[in-house]
């Protein structure tokens, strides 16, 4: 399985990032521009994953994204797991969007 660190990913000019965390997790913090396709409904949205581009799959720490990356690879996608997920992304000081919605 191909893997990339958040720091390496942040240096790519054009990267399709797919965040497979659930909505409540994404509301806390997310990577700007990432596409949110929750793992719980991922197969319902498989047609939203571009086949012609490398996709970088992210979750909270890298476990769920590894499972989704493995599945995508089996389906013929060029998918890369983001090790450490949003946790490592934020800890590295990379840009994060945080929800300002109070409820």
N, C-alpha and C positions, 0 to 999 in steps of 0.2 A: 504494500500500500504506500502510495506517495504521501509524504507529509511535509508541512512547512510550518515554521514558527510565525507567531504574529509579527515579529520584527521584520522577518523576510517578506511576509505578505504585504506589509505596509509600504515597502519599497517598490512594489509593482505598480506600473502606471494605470493599467486597466485590468481590474480583477473583478470577476463575478463572485461575490461572497454570498453564500446561502447560510442563513442562521436557522438551525433546526430546533432551537429552544421554544418553549411554550410562550404564549402571549404575555403572561404575567412576568416572566423572566426578561423578555425583551423590553417591557415597559420600564424596568429598572435601569437598564443600560444596554446600548446596542452600538454596533459599528456603523458609522455614517455610510449610507448607500447600500447596506446589506439587504438582501431579499429575505423576508421572513416566511419560511415554509416549515411549520412545526412538524417534528418527527411523528407526532400522533396522527397527523392527517397527510403525511408526506406523499403517500401513493396517490391520493386524490389530486395532488398538484404536480405530479411528475412531468406533465406536459409543459410546466413553467420552467423547467430546468433546461437551459440551452445545451443542445448536443454539439454545436459547432465551436464551443469555447471551453476552456478549462474552467471548472467550477471549484471554488474553495469552500469547504463545508466546515462550519463552526458551531459549537454549542457552548456550554458553560466551561467545561474543562478538557474536552477532547474525547470523551467516551461515546456519547451518542453520535457525534459527528463521525467517529471512526466506523460505527456500524452503518451509517448512511453512506459514507464514502465507499465502503466495501460493496454495498448493494449497487450503487451507481456504477462502479467499475464492472461488476458482473453484467450490467445491462449495456455496457459498451461506452459509457461516458468517461471523459477524462476528468476525474475527480481527485482532489487533494484534501487530506485531512489537516485542519489547523490545530496543531498540538497546543495544549494549554487553554484553548478557547478564549472566551471573552475575559475570563479571569486573568490570564497571562497578558492579553491585549491591554487591559486597563492597568495592570500592575507595571507594565512597560512604559506607561505614560502616553500611550497612543490615543488619538481622539475617540471620544465616546459621547454618544447622545444619551441624555437622561431625560426621562419623561418629566414634564412640568405640570402634568395634569394632576390636580389634587384629588380627583376622584370623580 
